[in-house]
Amino acid sequence: MAAKRILSGMRPTGKLHLGNYVGVLANWVRLQDEYDCFFEVADWHALTTRYENTTALAQDVVDVVIDWLAAGIDPERSVIFVQSDVREHAELHLLLSMLVTAARLERNPTLKEQVRDLHLGENVTYGHLGYPVLQAADILIYRADAVPVGEDQLPHLEITREIARRFNSLYSEVFPIPEPLLTRFARLPGLDGKRMSKSVGNAVLMSDSPEQIRQKIMTAITDPQKIRMGDPGHPEICNVFAYHRKFNEQELAQIQNDCESGKLGCVSCKQRCAAAIASYLAPIREQRAELEQDPRRISEILDDGANRARQAAQATMEIVRQAMRLKRKNHGISG
């Protein structure tokens, strides 16, 4: 029995940080053992908020892919491709856009949050409003059985499921209704305790050197009630302990005990944390350095991924055109 297929992706934001790794990448690496995986660099989706300046977009794509590969995404087992290399996404996006109302898209809670957070007001573009339809095309064009999502992303997937059901009802049963592959995504706080983000400046990058990691971790906010050596700490509210929990399991119990008893000071705790993170990332950093020196390999991987993705997408579009009666009949020409 063939493995079920999943589709997942990221916008190209350049070099990835530890929050990306813990929250998404580590899970993708595991999923490769169970599913037929398609992993997409969603460069068209990036244009919904970055359409004015695309200068860095090509390099951002490369940096994301290098981090994927260094973390363990295997191009032999998974299809790694760039969205814009498979133009069929755009064709299916256009056709699916006929099946959903503007009012439905305006109710999308994620869109409302972005309009608020980016202060867009009345400046929401047509492409931004319709990005869930493009996302639906991304998923449905590969006839994915499941999509790995956190609970907060379920509204995105529900629009895809609605569109697939409507298409199947109007025309024929072309698309499987993709199921949410509910994943408990680990949340790794930024150095300031807020959501980790490069734009905010509170992120540790997967590609950071040991010295860069040390400098950043030393600035991390810890337990505000632990002011001096000897004060009992509360690890459950400490950002640094959250990093220990993920990257320093061997010492975790001892660090918790020593923190709570006041035996361990924050400076020493941060130093040990930085060393543990640097050690954990060492093989990823080494692999990344090799990949950076071999741009031809990255191009070959993306070309191969695009070809494999394109074959699947073209096969789906043939079925879609037939179902929608868009395929012109060739009656031939008599002599």
C-alpha positions as CSV (number, residue, x, y, z in Angstrom):
1,M,0.0,0.0,0.0
2,A,1.4,3.4,-1.0
3,A,2.3,5.8,1.7
4,K,-0.1,8.7,2.2
5,R,1.0,12.0,0.8
6,I,1.5,15.3,2.6
7,L,2.2,18.8,1.4
8,S,3.8,21.4,3.7
9,G,5.8,24.5,3.0
10,M,7.4,27.7,4.3
11,R,7.7,31.2,2.9
12,P,11.3,32.0,2.0
13,T,12.5,34.3,4.9
14,G,16.2,33.6,4.6
15,K,18.2,31.8,7.2
16,L,16.0,30.0,9.7
17,H,16.0,30.3,13.4
18,L,15.7,27.8,16.3
19,G,11.9,28.4,16.5
20,N,11.6,27.3,12.9
21,Y,13.7,24.2,13.6
22,V,11.8,23.2,16.8
23,G,8.4,24.1,15.5
24,V,8.5,22.8,12.0
25,L,11.7,21.3,10.6
26,A,12.3,18.7,13.2
27,N,8.8,17.4,12.6
28,W,9.2,17.3,8.9
29,V,12.4,15.2,9.3
30,R,10.3,12.7,11.2
31,L,7.4,12.7,8.8
32,Q,9.7,11.5,6.0
33,D,9.7,8.1,7.6
34,E,6.0,7.7,7.3
35,Y,4.7,9.8,4.4
36,D,5.3,10.7,0.7
37,C,6.4,14.2,1.4
38,F,6.2,17.3,-0.8
39,F,8.0,20.3,0.8
40,E,7.4,23.7,-0.9
41,V,9.3,27.0,-0.7
42,A,6.3,29.3,-1.1
43,D,7.8,32.2,-2.9
44,W,4.5,33.4,-4.4
45,H,3.0,33.5,-0.9
46,A,5.9,35.7,0.2
47,L,4.7,38.3,-2.3
48,T,1.5,38.9,-0.3
49,T,3.4,41.0,2.1
50,R,6.7,41.6,0.3
51,Y,5.7,42.5,-3.3
52,E,7.4,45.9,-3.3
53,N,10.9,44.6,-3.0
54,T,11.9,41.2,-4.2
55,T,15.7,41.9,-4.4
56,A,16.6,39.3,-1.7
57,L,13.9,36.7,-2.6
58,A,16.2,34.4,-4.7
59,Q,18.9,34.3,-2.0
60,D,16.2,33.8,0.7
61,V,15.0,30.7,-1.2
62,V,18.5,29.3,-1.3
63,D,19.1,30.0,2.4
64,V,15.8,28.3,3.4
65,V,16.6,25.2,1.3
66,I,20.1,24.9,2.7
67,D,18.7,24.9,6.2
68,W,16.2,22.3,5.3
69,L,18.8,20.0,3.9
70,A,21.3,20.6,6.8
71,A,18.5,19.7,9.2
72,G,17.8,16.4,7.5
73,I,15.3,16.9,4.8
74,D,16.4,14.2,2.2
75,P,15.9,15.1,-1.5
76,E,16.0,11.4,-2.3
77,R,13.0,10.7,0.0
78,S,11.1,14.0,-0.3
79,V,10.2,16.3,-3.1
80,I,11.8,19.7,-2.4
81,F,10.6,22.4,-4.8
82,V,10.0,26.2,-5.3
83,Q,6.4,27.1,-5.8
84,S,7.0,29.4,-8.8
85,D,8.8,26.6,-10.6
86,V,5.5,24.8,-11.0
87,R,3.2,27.1,-12.9
88,E,0.3,24.7,-12.7
89,H,-0.2,26.1,-9.1
90,A,-1.3,29.4,-10.7
91,E,-3.7,27.7,-13.1
92,L,-5.4,25.7,-10.4
93,H,-5.5,28.8,-8.2
94,L,-7.4,30.7,-10.9
95,L,-9.9,27.9,-11.4
96,L,-10.5,27.4,-7.6
97,S,-10.9,31.1,-7.1
98,M,-14.3,30.8,-8.9
99,L,-15.5,28.4,-6.2
100,V,-15.2,30.7,-3.1
101,T,-16.8,34.0,-2.3
102,A,-14.9,37.2,-1.3
103,A,-17.1,37.3,1.9
104,R,-15.7,33.8,2.9
105,L,-12.2,34.9,2.4
106,E,-12.7,38.1,4.4
107,R,-13.9,36.0,7.4
108,N,-10.5,34.3,7.5
109,P,-9.2,35.0,11.0
110,T,-5.6,34.9,10.0
111,L,-6.2,37.7,7.4
112,K,-7.9,39.8,10.0
113,E,-4.8,39.4,12.3
114,Q,-2.4,40.3,9.5
115,V,-4.5,43.4,8.5
116,R,-4.4,44.5,12.2
117,D,-0.7,43.6,12.8
118,L,0.6,45.1,9.6
119,H,-1.7,48.2,9.8
120,L,-3.1,47.5,6.3
121,G,-6.5,49.1,6.7
122,E,-8.0,49.4,3.3
123,N,-4.8,48.5,1.5
124,V,-5.3,44.7,1.4
125,T,-4.4,43.5,-2.0
126,Y,-6.4,41.1,-4.2
127,G,-3.5,38.6,-3.8
128,H,-3.4,38.9,-0.1
129,L,-7.1,38.4,0.2
130,G,-6.9,35.3,-2.0
131,Y,-3.8,33.7,-0.5
132,P,-5.9,30.9,1.1
133,V,-7.1,29.9,-2.4
134,L,-3.5,29.7,-3.6
135,Q,-2.7,27.7,-0.5
136,A,-5.6,25.4,-1.4
137,A,-4.1,25.0,-4.9
138,D,-0.7,24.1,-3.4
139,I,-2.3,21.3,-1.4
140,L,-4.9,20.0,-3.9
141,I,-2.7,20.0,-7.0
142,Y,-0.7,17.1,-5.4
143,R,-3.9,15.5,-4.1
144,A,-2.4,15.5,-0.6
145,D,-4.1,13.2,1.9
146,A,-3.0,15.2,4.9
147,V,-1.4,18.5,5.9
148,P,0.7,18.9,9.1
149,V,-0.9,21.8,11.0
150,G,-1.1,23.2,14.5
151,E,-4.5,23.9,16.0
152,D,-4.2,27.6,15.2
153,Q,-3.8,26.7,11.5
154,L,-7.0,24.7,11.2
155,P,-9.0,27.6,9.7
156,H,-6.5,27.8,6.8
157,L,-7.0,24.1,6.0
158,E,-10.8,24.3,6.4
159,I,-11.0,26.7,3.4
160,T,-9.1,24.1,1.4
161,R,-11.4,21.4,2.5
162,E,-14.5,23.5,1.6
163,I,-13.1,24.3,-1.9
164,A,-12.2,20.6,-2.5
165,R,-15.7,19.5,-1.5
166,R,-17.3,22.1,-3.7
167,F,-15.2,21.1,-6.7
168,N,-16.0,17.4,-6.2
169,S,-19.7,18.2,-5.9
170,L,-19.9,20.4,-9.0
171,Y,-17.7,18.3,-11.3
172,S,-16.4,15.0,-10.2
173,E,-14.5,13.4,-7.3
174,V,-11.0,14.6,-8.3
175,F,-9.6,15.7,-4.9
176,P,-9.2,13.8,-1.7
177,I,-10.4,16.0,1.2
178,P,-7.1,16.6,3.0
179,E,-7.1,15.8,6.7
180,P,-5.3,17.8,9.3
181,L,-2.3,16.0,10.6
182,L,-2.5,17.6,14.0
183,T,0.9,18.3,15.3
184,R,1.8,19.6,18.7
185,F,4.3,22.1,17.5
186,A,6.8,23.0,20.1
187,R,6.9,26.7,20.8
188,L,10.4,28.1,21.5
189,P,10.4,31.6,22.9
190,G,12.6,34.4,21.6
191,L,15.4,35.8,23.8
192,D,12.9,38.3,25.2
193,G,10.2,35.7,25.9
194,K,8.1,36.8,22.9
195,R,7.6,34.8,19.7
196,M,11.0,34.2,18.1
197,S,11.4,36.4,15.0
198,K,14.4,37.7,13.1
199,S,12.6,41.0,12.4
200,V,12.2,41.6,16.1
201,G,15.8,40.7,16.7
202,N,15.2,38.1,19.4
203,A,16.2,35.0,17.4
204,V,19.1,32.5,17.5
205,L,19.8,31.3,13.9
206,M,20.5,27.7,13.0
207,S,23.6,29.0,11.2
208,D,24.9,31.1,14.1
209,S,28.5,30.4,15.2
210,P,29.2,29.2,18.8
211,E,30.3,32.7,19.7
212,Q,27.2,34.3,18.2
213,I,25.1,31.9,20.1
214,R,26.9,32.7,23.3
215,Q,26.5,36.4,22.8
216,K,22.8,36.1,22.1
217,I,22.0,33.7,25.0
218,M,23.8,36.0,27.4
219,T,21.1,38.6,26.6
220,A,18.2,36.3,27.2
221,I,15.6,37.3,29.8
222,T,15.5,34.8,32.7
223,D,13.3,34.5,35.8
224,P,12.7,38.1,37.0
225,Q,12.4,36.9,40.6
226,K,15.9,35.4,40.6
227,I,18.0,38.6,41.0
228,R,21.2,37.3,42.6
229,M,23.1,34.1,43.2
230,G,21.4,32.1,45.9
231,D,17.9,33.2,45.1
232,P,15.6,30.2,44.3
233,G,14.6,30.2,40.6
234,H,11.5,29.2,38.8
235,P,12.6,27.3,35.7
236,E,9.1,27.0,34.3
237,I,9.0,30.8,33.5
238,C,12.6,31.1,32.3
239,N,13.4,31.4,28.6
240,V,16.8,29.9,29.0
241,F,15.4,26.8,30.7
242,A,13.1,26.4,27.7
243,Y,16.2,26.1,25.6
244,H,17.8,23.6,28.0
245,R,14.6,21.5,27.7
246,K,15.1,21.2,24.0
247,F,18.8,21.2,23.5
248,N,20.3,20.0,26.8
249,E,18.2,17.0,28.0
250,Q,21.2,15.3,29.6
251,E,21.7,18.1,32.2
252,L,18.0,19.1,32.4
253,A,17.1,17.5,35.8
254,Q,20.3,18.8,37.4
255,I,19.9,22.3,36.1
256,Q,16.3,22.4,37.3
257,N,17.3,21.2,40.8
258,D,20.2,23.6,41.1
259,C,18.1,26.5,39.8
260,E,15.3,25.9,42.2
261,S,17.6,25.6,45.1
262,G,19.5,28.7,44.3
263,K,22.8,26.8,43.7
264,L,23.0,27.7,40.0
265,G,23.3,31.3,38.9
266,C,21.9,32.7,35.7
267,V,25.2,33.6,34.1
268,S,26.5,30.1,34.5
269,C,23.2,28.7,33.4
270,K,23.3,30.8,30.2
271,Q,26.9,29.7,29.5
272,R,26.0,26.0,29.8
273,C,22.9,26.6,27.6
274,A,24.9,28.3,24.9
275,A,27.4,25.5,24.9
276,A,24.7,22.9,24.6
277,I,23.0,24.7,21.7
278,A,26.3,25.1,19.9
279,S,27.0,21.4,20.4
280,Y,23.6,20.4,19.2
281,L,23.8,22.5,16.1
282,A,27.4,21.5,15.2
283,P,26.5,18.8,12.7
284,I,23.8,21.0,11.1
285,R,26.2,23.9,10.9
286,E,28.9,21.7,9.4
287,Q,26.5,20.4,6.7
288,R,25.3,23.9,6.0
289,A,28.9,25.1,5.4
290,E,29.4,22.3,2.9
291,L,26.2,23.1,1.1
292,E,27.0,26.8,0.9
293,Q,30.2,25.9,-1.0
294,D,28.2,23.9,-3.5
295,P,25.5,26.1,-5.1
296,R,25.3,23.8,-8.1
297,R,24.1,21.0,-5.8
298,I,21.3,23.2,-4.5
299,S,20.3,24.1,-8.1
300,E,20.3,20.4,-9.0
301,I,18.1,19.5,-6.0
302,L,15.6,22.2,-6.8
303,D,15.6,21.4,-10.5
304,D,14.9,17.7,-9.7
305,G,12.3,18.6,-7.2
306,A,10.6,20.9,-9.6
307,N,10.5,18.2,-12.3
308,R,9.0,15.7,-9.9
309,A,6.5,18.2,-8.6
310,R,5.6,19.3,-12.1
311,Q,4.8,15.8,-13.2
312,A,2.4,15.3,-10.3
313,A,0.8,18.7,-10.9
314,Q,0.4,18.3,-14.6
315,A,-1.3,14.9,-14.1
316,T,-3.7,16.6,-11.7
317,M,-4.4,19.4,-14.1
318,E,-5.3,17.0,-16.9
319,I,-7.9,15.5,-14.7
320,V,-9.2,18.9,-13.5
321,R,-9.6,20.2,-17.1
322,Q,-11.5,17.1,-18.1
323,A,-13.7,17.3,-15.1
324,M,-14.5,21.0,-15.8
325,R,-15.0,20.3,-19.6
326,L,-12.1,22.7,-20.4
327,K,-10.2,20.3,-22.6
328,R,-10.9,21.0,-26.2
329,K,-11.7,18.0,-28.3
330,N,-9.5,17.3,-31.2
331,H,-11.7,16.1,-34.1
332,G,-8.9,16.0,-36.6
333,I,-8.8,17.5,-40.1
334,S,-10.1,15.5,-43.0
335,G,-8.1,15.7,-46.3
